[in-house]
Amino acid sequence: MEEINEQSNQVNGVINIGNDPVMLTATEVLAKLMIKNEIILKARGQSIPNAVAVANIITGTMATGIYKIEKIKLDTVAEAGIGNMTSTVEIIINKN
């Protein structure tokens, strides 16, 4: 089931950011941006700073002026009954 979701995410240009090294993730995202015109970085909880760092590396350091951050969506998801809340972020990067 995860393979199907992963394949559909790659078709849509969605990349889930985890706790992998930031520079490694940034180079992978940059390689996918060369193929696609738009990429969506998604992160939850404590991996949000990594997604922000990847977006800043791509738009500010690696490919200055070629790519831009189009939109940032912030959200909070509450688990039913428990009351725990988890923040989520989607960062949309596209070519200028």
ABEGO torsion letter per residue (X at the ends): XAAAAAAAAAAAGBBBBBABBAAAAAAAAAAAAAABABBBBBBBEAAAAAAAAAAAAAAAAABBGABBBABBBBBBBBBBGAGBBBBBBBBBBBBX
